[in-house]
Every structure is written in C-alpha cells, then in structure tokens.
Amino acid sequence: MSNFFKNAFNDMKESAKAQHEVDKANFAAAKAESKAQWEEAKAMGKPETRKAMMQAERDEQIAKANERIADAQARIDAVK
C-alpha cells in the first residue's frame, strides 16, 4: 500500500513539474506578444511608419483590383 502512495505522489510531482514548464512557456509567449504589440503601437506614432504602412495597403488593394479587372476581361473575351 505504501508503494502505491509513493508512486502516486511521485506521479503528481512529475506532473506538477511538467505543468510548470508549460506555464513558463505560455508566460514567455504572452510577454513576447505584448512587447510586439507595444512596439507596433509605438511605431504607428511615427508619421513615416504610418505612411509606409498605408501605402503598402493601397498598393496591395490596387494589385487585387488589377487582378480582378484582368479576370473580368478574360471572361469577356471567352464569351465573344
């Protein structure tokens, strides 16, 4: 009977250690994500960074629109 309790407590000890490692990893990940969000927010305060980001978004939208135009033209040509 004492061997059962010895094994049970040893299993609980190992489980607690493993859970602690998981908790440490999750905390480190949350800390890194928080710092990344802070740095992004801080960078958005700079006008040149904001302008560059907005220009990149506009360029992406223009590229998508041009792709849609090309697809539509291909469909028109297929019908003729």
LORODREN-123538 format. One record per residue: residue in one letter; x, y, z of N, C-alpha, C in turn. Coordinates in Angstrom, 1 decimal. Layout:
<rs>
[r A [X Y Z] [X Y Z] [X Y Z]],
...
</rs>
This chain:
<rs>
[r M [0.8 -1.2 0.0] [0.0 0.0 0.0] [0.9 1.3 0.0]],
[r S [2.0 1.3 0.8] [2.8 2.4 0.8] [3.5 2.7 -0.5]],
[r N [3.7 1.6 -1.3] [4.3 1.7 -2.6] [3.4 2.5 -3.5]],
[r F [2.1 2.2 -3.4] [1.0 2.9 -4.2] [1.1 4.4 -4.0]],
[r F [1.1 4.8 -2.7] [1.2 6.2 -2.4] [2.5 6.8 -2.9]],
[r K [3.6 6.1 -2.7] [4.9 6.6 -3.2] [4.8 6.9 -4.7]],
[r N [4.3 5.9 -5.4] [4.2 6.1 -6.9] [3.2 7.3 -7.2]],
[r A [2.1 7.3 -6.5] [1.1 8.4 -6.8] [1.6 9.7 -6.5]],
[r F [2.3 9.9 -5.4] [2.9 11.2 -5.1] [4.1 11.6 -6.1]],
[r N [4.8 10.6 -6.5] [5.9 10.8 -7.5] [5.3 11.2 -8.8]],
[r D [4.2 10.6 -9.2] [3.5 11.0 -10.5] [3.0 12.4 -10.4]],
[r M [2.4 12.8 -9.2] [1.9 14.1 -9.1] [3.0 15.1 -9.1]],
[r K [4.2 14.8 -8.5] [5.3 15.7 -8.6] [5.8 15.9 -10.0]],
[r E [5.9 14.8 -10.8] [6.3 14.9 -12.2] [5.3 15.7 -13.0]],
[r S [4.1 15.5 -12.7] [3.0 16.2 -13.4] [3.1 17.7 -13.1]],
[r A [3.3 18.1 -11.9] [3.4 19.5 -11.5] [4.6 20.1 -12.1]],
[r K [5.7 19.4 -12.2] [6.9 20.0 -12.9] [6.6 20.2 -14.4]],
[r A [6.0 19.3 -15.0] [5.7 19.4 -16.4] [4.7 20.6 -16.7]],
[r Q [3.7 20.7 -15.8] [2.8 21.8 -15.9] [3.5 23.2 -15.7]],
[r H [4.4 23.2 -14.8] [5.2 24.4 -14.5] [6.0 24.8 -15.8]],
[r E [6.5 23.9 -16.5] [7.3 24.2 -17.7] [6.3 24.7 -18.7]],
[r V [5.1 24.2 -18.8] [4.1 24.7 -19.8] [3.7 26.1 -19.4]],
[r D [3.5 26.3 -18.1] [3.1 27.7 -17.7] [4.2 28.7 -18.0]],
[r K [5.5 28.3 -17.7] [6.6 29.2 -18.0] [6.6 29.5 -19.5]],
[r A [6.4 28.5 -20.4] [6.5 28.8 -21.8] [5.3 29.7 -22.3]],
[r N [4.1 29.4 -21.7] [3.0 30.3 -22.1] [3.2 31.7 -21.6]],
[r F [3.8 31.9 -20.4] [4.0 33.2 -19.9] [5.0 34.0 -20.8]],
[r A [6.1 33.3 -21.2] [7.1 33.9 -22.1] [6.5 34.3 -23.4]],
[r A [5.6 33.4 -23.9] [4.9 33.7 -25.2] [4.0 35.0 -25.1]],
[r A [3.3 35.0 -24.0] [2.4 36.2 -23.7] [3.2 37.5 -23.6]],
[r K [4.3 37.3 -22.9] [5.2 38.5 -22.7] [5.8 39.0 -24.0]],
[r A [6.2 38.1 -24.9] [6.7 38.4 -26.2] [5.7 39.1 -27.1]],
[r E [4.5 38.5 -27.0] [3.4 39.1 -27.8] [3.0 40.5 -27.4]],
[r S [3.0 40.7 -26.1] [2.7 42.0 -25.5] [3.8 43.0 -25.9]],
[r K [5.0 42.6 -25.9] [6.1 43.5 -26.3] [6.0 43.9 -27.8]],
[r A [5.6 42.9 -28.6] [5.5 43.1 -30.1] [4.3 44.1 -30.3]],
[r Q [3.2 43.9 -29.6] [2.1 44.9 -29.7] [2.5 46.3 -29.3]],
[r W [3.3 46.4 -28.2] [3.8 47.7 -27.8] [4.6 48.3 -28.8]],
[r E [5.6 47.6 -29.4] [6.5 48.1 -30.4] [5.7 48.5 -31.7]],
[r E [4.7 47.7 -32.1] [3.9 48.1 -33.2] [3.1 49.4 -32.9]],
[r A [2.6 49.5 -31.8] [1.8 50.7 -31.4] [2.7 51.9 -31.4]],
[r K [3.9 51.8 -30.8] [4.9 52.8 -30.7] [5.3 53.3 -32.1]],
[r A [5.5 52.3 -33.0] [5.9 52.6 -34.4] [4.8 53.4 -35.2]],
[r M [3.6 53.1 -34.8] [2.4 53.8 -35.5] [2.4 55.2 -35.1]],
[r G [3.0 55.6 -34.1] [3.1 57.0 -33.7] [4.0 57.9 -34.6]],
[r K [4.8 57.2 -35.3] [5.7 57.9 -36.2] [5.1 58.1 -37.6]],
[r P [5.0 59.3 -38.1] [4.3 59.5 -39.3] [4.8 58.7 -40.5]],
[r E [6.2 58.6 -40.6] [6.8 57.9 -41.8] [6.4 56.4 -41.7]],
[r T [6.3 55.8 -40.6] [6.0 54.4 -40.5] [4.5 54.2 -40.9]],
[r R [3.7 55.1 -40.4] [2.3 55.0 -40.7] [2.0 55.2 -42.2]],
[r K [2.7 56.2 -42.8] [2.6 56.4 -44.2] [3.0 55.2 -45.1]],
[r A [4.1 54.6 -44.7] [4.6 53.5 -45.4] [3.6 52.3 -45.3]],
[r M [3.1 52.1 -44.1] [2.1 51.0 -44.0] [0.9 51.3 -44.8]],
[r M [0.4 52.5 -44.8] [-0.8 52.8 -45.5] [-0.6 52.7 -47.0]],
[r Q [0.6 53.1 -47.5] [1.0 52.9 -48.9] [1.0 51.5 -49.3]],
[r A [1.6 50.6 -48.4] [1.7 49.2 -48.7] [0.3 48.6 -48.9]],
[r E [-0.7 49.0 -48.0] [-2.0 48.6 -48.1] [-2.7 49.0 -49.4]],
[r R [-2.5 50.3 -49.8] [-3.0 50.8 -51.0] [-2.5 50.0 -52.2]],
[r D [-1.2 49.8 -52.2] [-0.6 49.0 -53.3] [-1.2 47.6 -53.4]],
[r E [-1.4 47.0 -52.3] [-2.0 45.7 -52.3] [-3.4 45.7 -52.9]],
[r Q [-4.2 46.7 -52.5] [-5.5 46.8 -53.0] [-5.6 47.1 -54.5]],
[r I [-4.6 47.9 -55.0] [-4.5 48.2 -56.4] [-4.2 46.9 -57.2]],
[r A [-3.3 46.1 -56.6] [-2.9 44.9 -57.3] [-4.1 43.9 -57.3]],
[r K [-4.8 43.8 -56.3] [-6.0 42.9 -56.3] [-7.0 43.4 -57.3]],
[r A [-7.2 44.7 -57.3] [-8.2 45.3 -58.3] [-7.8 45.0 -59.7]],
[r N [-6.5 45.2 -60.0] [-6.0 44.9 -61.4] [-6.2 43.5 -61.7]],
[r E [-6.0 42.6 -60.8] [-6.2 41.2 -61.0] [-7.6 40.9 -61.3]],
[r R [-8.5 41.5 -60.6] [-10.0 41.3 -60.8] [-10.3 41.8 -62.2]],
[r I [-9.7 43.0 -62.6] [-10.0 43.5 -64.0] [-9.5 42.5 -65.0]],
[r A [-8.3 42.0 -64.8] [-7.8 41.0 -65.8] [-8.7 39.8 -65.9]],
[r D [-9.2 39.3 -64.7] [-10.1 38.1 -64.7] [-11.4 38.4 -65.5]],
[r A [-11.9 39.6 -65.2] [-13.2 40.0 -65.9] [-13.0 40.1 -67.4]],
[r Q [-11.9 40.7 -67.8] [-11.6 40.8 -69.2] [-11.4 39.5 -69.9]],
[r A [-10.8 38.5 -69.2] [-10.7 37.2 -69.7] [-12.0 36.5 -69.9]],
[r R [-12.9 36.8 -68.9] [-14.3 36.2 -69.0] [-15.0 36.9 -70.2]],
[r I [-14.8 38.2 -70.4] [-15.5 38.9 -71.5] [-15.0 38.3 -72.9]],
[r D [-13.6 38.1 -72.9] [-13.0 37.6 -74.2] [-13.5 36.1 -74.4]],
[r A [-13.7 35.4 -73.4] [-14.2 34.0 -73.5] [-15.6 33.9 -74.1]],
[r V [-16.4 34.9 -73.8] [-17.8 34.9 -74.2] [-17.9 35.3 -75.7]],
[r K [-17.0 36.2 -76.2] [-17.0 36.7 -77.6] [-16.6 35.7 -78.5]],
</rs>
